[in-house]
Amino acid sequence: MSNASLGTPEQLRDPNYTPPMAQAVPLGIQHVLAMFASNVTPAIIVAGAAGFGFGSNSPEFPNLIYMIQMSMLFAGIATLFQTIGMGPVGARLPIVQGTSFAFLPVMIPAVAGQGAAGLSGLMTGIVIGGIFHFLLGTVIGRIRFALPPLVTGLIVLMIGLALLKVGIQYAAGGVPKIGKPEFGTLAMWLPALVVIVVSLFFSFFTKGLWSVASVLLGLIAGYVVAYLMGQVSFANVGRAAMFAPPMPFKWGIEFNVATIVGMCFMAVISAIETVGDVSGVTKGGAGREATDKEIQGATFADGLGSAVAGVFGGLPNTSFSQNVGLISMTGVMSRNVVTIGALFLIVCGLIPKFGAIVATVPINVLGGGVIVMFGMVAAAGINMLSDVNWNRRNMVIFAISLSVGFGLQLVPEALQHTSKTVQILLTSGLLPAAALSIVLNLVLPQDLD
């Protein structure tokens, strides 16, 4: 697909331009493929932490199918908030929204072992966090000074570190198999390793759509291997409906202070990430800086998308960085192309049978995918830290923040005498590391060599 067949250079840099439909549709689907695996994975991980995920044999398992369905539906709706916009909401740029990994260190302890009962507090926290995120749009330009690369890089690194354990657990068979003979066997590891190898192959030895969708292709290869090994069950697919509308407050409303505080804090991090993504889209696709109006509109859309998703049982949404690179690669800046991909996601999200098919992916296959994805999160944090001037001041800030944050993550029992709220907020390690780095960066003198 040549750029000449898509339009003139001026047209390709115009967000309002629509390429010919024969090219626009596959380009839109390509954007969806670039984020698809990452978008549904958080719902699967949250369900697993709650106790009704893969391999749990829980009667609450249909809740997982519903959460996958909502992940697709509201990623599509939140993307429309960005591409089409309404009033001040939306950057009106080709920005793809989806469920964010960044919130997992807060969401996992919020639902751990509680089954579907834990979802009421989680979803309420998501709604309130989304509203807070929306309000950040009014001040986003004035708080960026408090989040230099030292702080944001450390936060992203901590997100990756907090999630690495999940990938290994999944690849070895998942939490339900821990302590059982089959946990960590070659039969569990083989499909996961196939996912990793195939993902690496397509990522580095192919180009275009094949490279962009490398993790998805790796999951498909691992899925085939797991199927041949008898690890795939289609029992729930036949029982899933062909169409089902989203249900508001499906699990009720519950105000959990720790979850709400955690969601609001992560909203700040997500907002800063979106600022970077918007800037990346305009630089890579149009060769210009993002305007204040675009950044503000994108932040509004982030918050609104998360709040609406939480009402209907979806997880928080944010801009997907994968698609920033995709726009730079294709050179197509059209927001209408991304709108086509969003409509595809919405259609998939309204069909529970599609969610049930996704839910047939064995947990060890998913483990191979998340090992790659979570490792990339940590690597992205290290890349951000490469911009830091590593003088004594910054090394002290990094050392103390990492030691406390990662230490509490490794030894959560150190806080066993504190309240449940404090444990949820601090034992992921993310919040204490972020808070320490922000405060120390603001109070320590800049001229400390």
C-alpha positions in Angstrom: 0.0 0.0 0.0 1.9 3.1 -1.3 1.5 6.6 0.1 0.7 7.8 -3.4 -2.5 5.7 -3.4 -3.5 7.1 -0.1 -3.3 10.8 -0.9 -0.9 13.7 -1.3 1.7 14.5 1.4 -0.5 17.5 2.5 -3.6 15.3 2.7 -1.8 12.6 4.7 -0.8 15.2 7.3 -4.4 16.5 7.7 -6.3 14.8 10.5 -9.6 15.6 8.7 -8.6 13.8 5.5 -10.1 10.4 4.7 -8.1 8.1 2.4 -10.1 6.0 -0.2 -12.2 3.4 1.7 -10.3 0.5 0.2 -7.2 1.7 2.1 -8.9 3.4 5.0 -10.6 0.2 6.3 -7.5 -2.0 6.5 -5.6 0.9 8.0 -8.3 1.3 10.7 -8.3 -2.5 11.4 -4.5 -2.3 11.7 -4.8 0.2 14.5 -7.1 -2.2 16.3 -4.7 -5.1 15.9 -1.8 -3.1 17.3 -3.6 -2.7 20.6 -6.0 -5.6 20.7 -4.1 -8.1 22.9 -3.0 -5.3 25.3 -6.6 -4.0 25.5 -8.3 -7.2 26.7 -5.4 -8.5 28.9 -6.0 -6.3 31.9 -9.6 -7.6 32.3 -8.3 -11.2 32.2 -5.7 -10.3 34.8 -8.2 -8.6 37.1 -10.6 -11.5 36.9 -7.7 -13.9 37.7 -6.8 -11.8 40.8 -10.4 -11.8 41.9 -10.7 -15.6 41.6 -13.0 -16.1 38.6 -10.5 -16.1 35.8 -9.0 -18.9 33.7 -8.7 -22.3 35.3 -10.7 -21.3 38.4 -13.8 -23.3 37.5 -15.7 -20.5 39.2 -19.5 -20.1 38.6 -18.7 -16.4 38.2 -16.6 -17.0 35.1 -19.2 -15.4 32.8 -18.2 -12.1 34.5 -14.9 -12.4 32.7 -16.5 -12.7 29.3 -18.6 -9.6 30.1 -15.4 -7.7 31.2 -13.7 -8.6 27.9 -16.8 -7.5 26.0 -16.7 -4.1 27.9 -13.0 -3.7 27.3 -13.6 -3.8 23.5 -16.8 -1.8 23.5 -15.6 1.1 25.6 -12.1 1.2 24.0 -14.1 1.9 20.8 -16.4 4.5 22.4 -13.5 6.2 24.2 -11.6 6.3 20.8 -14.6 8.1 19.3 -14.4 10.6 22.1 -10.9 11.4 20.8 -11.4 11.2 17.0 -14.8 12.8 16.6 -15.0 14.8 19.9 -17.8 16.8 21.3 -17.4 20.3 22.6 -14.1 20.6 24.5 -13.8 16.8 24.7 -11.4 15.1 22.4 -8.1 16.0 20.6 -9.7 15.3 17.2 -6.6 13.4 16.3 -5.9 9.8 15.4 -5.5 8.6 19.0 -6.6 5.1 19.9 -7.9 4.6 23.5 -7.8 1.3 25.4 -7.6 -0.3 28.8 -4.4 0.7 30.6 -1.8 -1.6 32.2 -0.8 1.3 34.4 -3.8 0.8 36.7 -3.2 -2.9 37.3 -1.0 -2.5 40.4 -3.9 -0.7 42.0 -6.7 -2.9 40.6 -5.2 -6.3 41.5 -5.0 -5.8 45.3 -8.4 -4.0 45.2 -10.1 -7.3 44.1 -7.7 -10.0 45.2 -9.6 -13.1 46.2 -12.9 -11.4 46.5 -14.6 -12.8 43.4 -17.2 -10.7 41.6 -18.0 -9.0 44.9 -14.8 -7.1 44.7 -15.9 -5.5 41.4 -18.4 -3.1 42.9 -15.7 -1.2 44.8 -13.3 -1.3 41.8 -15.8 0.0 39.3 -16.9 2.8 41.7 -13.3 3.8 42.1 -12.9 3.8 38.3 -15.8 6.1 37.8 -14.6 8.6 40.5 -11.0 8.3 39.1 -12.3 9.0 35.6 -14.1 12.1 36.8 -10.9 13.3 38.6 -9.0 12.5 35.4 -11.5 14.7 33.4 -11.0 17.6 35.8 -7.2 17.3 35.3 -7.8 18.5 31.8 -8.3 22.0 33.2 -4.9 22.1 34.9 -2.8 19.6 32.9 -0.5 22.3 31.6 0.3 23.6 35.1 1.3 20.3 36.8 3.7 19.0 34.2 6.6 20.7 35.9 6.3 18.3 38.8 6.8 15.2 36.6 10.2 15.4 34.8 11.7 12.3 33.1 13.2 11.2 36.5 9.8 10.9 38.0 7.8 9.6 35.0 10.5 7.1 34.0 10.6 5.7 37.6 6.8 5.4 37.7 6.7 3.6 34.4 9.6 1.3 35.4 7.7 0.5 38.7 4.6 -0.3 36.8 6.5 -2.8 34.7 8.3 -4.3 37.7 5.0 -4.7 39.6 3.6 -6.7 36.7 6.5 -9.0 35.8 5.5 -11.6 38.4 2.0 -11.9 36.8 3.5 -12.9 33.4 5.6 -15.7 34.9 2.7 -17.0 37.0 0.5 -17.1 34.0 3.1 -18.8 31.7 3.7 -21.5 34.4 -0.1 -22.3 34.6 -1.7 -19.5 36.5 -2.6 -18.9 40.2 -5.1 -21.7 40.4 -2.3 -24.2 39.7 0.2 -22.9 42.2 1.1 -25.7 44.6 -0.1 -28.4 42.2 2.1 -30.8 40.2 1.2 -29.3 36.8 2.4 -25.8 37.7 5.6 -25.0 35.8 5.6 -28.1 33.7 6.9 -28.2 30.1 3.3 -28.6 29.0 2.5 -25.2 30.6 5.6 -23.5 29.4 5.7 -24.7 25.8 2.8 -22.6 24.5 4.1 -19.6 26.4 7.5 -19.9 24.8 6.0 -20.3 21.4 4.2 -17.0 21.9 7.5 -15.2 22.9 9.5 -16.7 20.0 6.9 -16.0 17.3 6.3 -12.4 18.7 10.0 -11.7 18.5 10.2 -13.1 14.9 7.4 -11.0 13.6 8.5 -7.9 15.5 12.1 -7.9 14.1 12.1 -9.9 10.9 8.9 -8.6 9.2 7.5 -5.1 8.3 4.2 -3.3 8.2 1.1 -4.9 9.6 2.9 -8.2 10.4 5.4 -6.3 12.6 2.8 -4.1 14.3 0.6 -7.0 15.2 3.5 -9.2 16.4 2.2 -10.0 19.9 -1.3 -10.8 18.5 0.3 -13.2 16.0 2.4 -14.7 18.7 -0.7 -15.3 20.8 -2.4 -17.0 17.8 0.6 -19.3 17.3 0.7 -20.2 21.0 -3.1 -20.8 20.9 -2.7 -23.3 18.1 0.0 -25.2 20.0 -2.1 -25.2 23.2 -5.1 -26.4 21.2 -3.1 -29.3 19.7 -2.0 -30.1 23.3 -5.7 -30.3 24.4 -5.5 -27.1 26.6 -8.3 -25.2 24.8 -12.0 -25.5 25.8 -14.9 -24.1 23.8 -17.5 -25.0 26.5 -18.4 -21.4 27.2 -18.6 -20.2 23.6 -21.8 -22.1 22.8 -23.6 -20.6 25.9 -22.6 -17.0 25.0 -25.3 -14.8 23.4 -24.9 -13.3 20.0 -25.8 -9.8 21.3 -26.0 -8.2 24.7 -26.2 -4.5 25.7 -23.9 -3.2 28.5 -25.5 -3.0 32.0 -25.0 0.1 34.2 -23.6 -0.7 37.7 -23.8 -4.5 37.0 -22.0 -5.2 40.3 -23.4 -2.3 42.3 -21.8 0.6 44.0 -19.3 0.5 46.9 -17.0 3.3 48.1 -13.5 2.0 48.9 -11.1 4.7 50.0 -7.9 2.9 48.9 -9.2 2.1 45.5 -10.5 5.7 44.9 -7.2 7.3 46.1 -5.2 4.8 43.9 -7.4 5.5 40.8 -7.1 9.3 41.2 -3.3 9.1 41.6 -3.0 6.9 38.6 -5.2 9.3 36.6 -2.4 11.9 37.0 0.1 9.4 35.6 -2.2 8.4 32.7 -2.8 12.1 31.9 0.9 12.8 31.6 1.3 9.7 29.4 -1.5 11.0 27.2 0.3 14.4 26.8 3.3 12.5 25.5 1.2 10.4 23.1 -0.5 13.5 21.7 2.8 15.2 21.2 4.1 12.0 19.5 1.2 11.8 17.2 1.5 15.4 16.0 5.2 15.2 15.6 5.3 11.8 13.8 2.2 12.4 11.6 2.2 16.1 11.0 5.7 17.4 11.9 4.4 19.9 14.4 3.9 20.4 18.2 0.6 19.6 19.8 -1.6 22.6 20.7 -2.8 23.3 24.2 -6.3 22.7 23.0 -5.5 19.3 21.6 -3.7 18.2 24.9 -6.6 19.5 27.0 -9.2 17.8 24.8 -7.3 14.5 24.9 -7.2 14.6 28.7 -10.9 15.3 28.9 -11.6 12.3 26.6 -9.3 10.1 28.7 -11.3 10.9 31.9 -14.7 10.7 30.3 -13.9 7.4 28.6 -12.7 5.9 31.9 -15.7 7.2 33.9 -18.3 5.9 31.3 -16.4 2.6 31.1 -16.6 2.2 34.9 -20.3 2.7 34.9 -20.8 -0.2 32.6 -18.2 -2.6 34.1 -15.2 -1.6 31.9 -11.7 -0.8 33.1 -9.9 2.6 32.8 -9.0 3.8 29.4 -6.0 5.8 28.2 -4.2 6.6 24.9 -2.3 3.7 23.4 1.4 4.5 22.8 1.7 1.6 20.3 -0.4 3.6 17.8 1.9 6.6 18.0 4.7 4.5 16.3 2.1 3.2 13.8 1.2 6.7 12.6 4.9 7.6 12.3 5.4 4.4 10.2 2.4 4.8 7.9 2.5 8.6 7.7 -1.3 8.6 7.7 -2.6 11.3 10.2 -6.3 10.8 9.4 -8.5 10.6 12.5 -11.2 9.1 10.3 -9.1 6.0 9.7 -8.9 5.5 13.5 -12.7 6.1 13.7 -13.2 3.1 11.4 -11.1 0.9 13.8 -13.2 2.2 16.8 -16.4 1.2 15.1 -15.0 -2.3 14.6 -14.2 -2.5 18.3 -17.7 -1.4 19.3 -19.3 -4.1 17.1 -17.1 -6.7 18.7 -17.9 -5.4 22.2 -21.7 -5.9 21.6 -21.2 -9.6 20.7 -20.6 -11.7 23.9 -19.8 -14.7 21.7 -16.7 -12.8 20.5 -15.7 -12.2 24.1 -16.2 -15.9 24.9 -13.9 -16.8 22.0 -11.2 -14.5 23.4 -11.8 -16.2 26.8 -10.8 -19.6 25.4 -7.2 -18.5 25.2 -5.4 -20.6 27.9 -3.8 -18.7 30.7 -0.3 -20.0 29.9 -0.6 -18.7 26.3 -1.6 -15.3 27.6 1.4 -15.5 29.9 3.7 -15.6 27.0 2.1 -12.5 25.6 2.2 -10.5 28.9 5.8 -11.4 29.5 6.6 -9.5 26.3 4.2 -6.7 27.0 5.1 -6.1 30.7 8.8 -6.3 29.9 8.3 -3.6 27.3 6.6 -1.4 29.9 9.6 -1.7 32.2 11.9 -1.1 29.2 9.9 2.0 28.3 10.6 3.3 31.8 14.3 2.7 31.4 14.2 4.5 28.1 12.6 7.5 29.7 15.3 7.5 32.4 18.0 7.8 29.8 17.1 11.5 29.5 18.0 12.1 33.1 21.1 13.9 34.2 22.5 11.3 36.6 24.0 13.7 39.2 24.2 12.9 42.9 20.8 14.6 43.6 18.9 12.5 41.0 20.6 9.3 42.0 19.6 9.8 45.6 16.0 10.5 44.6 15.9 7.4 42.3 17.7 5.2 44.9 15.4 6.1 47.8 12.2 5.9 45.8 13.1 2.6 44.1 14.3 1.0 47.4 11.2 1.8 49.3 8.7 1.1 46.4 10.3 -2.1 45.2 11.1 -3.2 48.7 7.5 -3.0 49.8 6.5 -4.9 46.7 8.9 -7.7 47.5 8.0 -7.8 51.3 4.3 -6.8 51.6 4.3 -8.4 55.1 6.3 -5.4 56.3 3.0 -3.5 56.4 0.9 -6.3 58.0 0.1 -4.1 61.1 -1.3 -1.3 59.0 -4.9 -0.9 57.9 -6.2 -2.7 54.8 -6.5 0.6 53.0 -2.8 1.4 53.6 -1.7 -2.1 52.5 -3.6 -1.8 49.2 -2.1 1.6 48.5 1.5 0.8 49.4 2.3 -2.8 48.8 2.2 -2.5 45.0 5.2 -0.3 45.5 4.0 2.0 42.8 2.4 4.7 44.9 5.2 5.1 47.5 7.9 5.2 44.8 5.9 7.8 42.8 5.1 9.9 45.9 8.6 9.9 47.2 10.2 10.8 43.8 7.7 13.7 43.3 8.2 15.1 46.8 12.0 14.7 46.8 12.3 16.2 43.3 10.3 19.3 44.5 12.2 19.8 47.8 15.8 18.9 47.2 17.9 21.7 45.8 18.6 21.6 42.1 22.3 22.6 42.5 23.1 19.4 44.5 25.9 17.8 42.3 
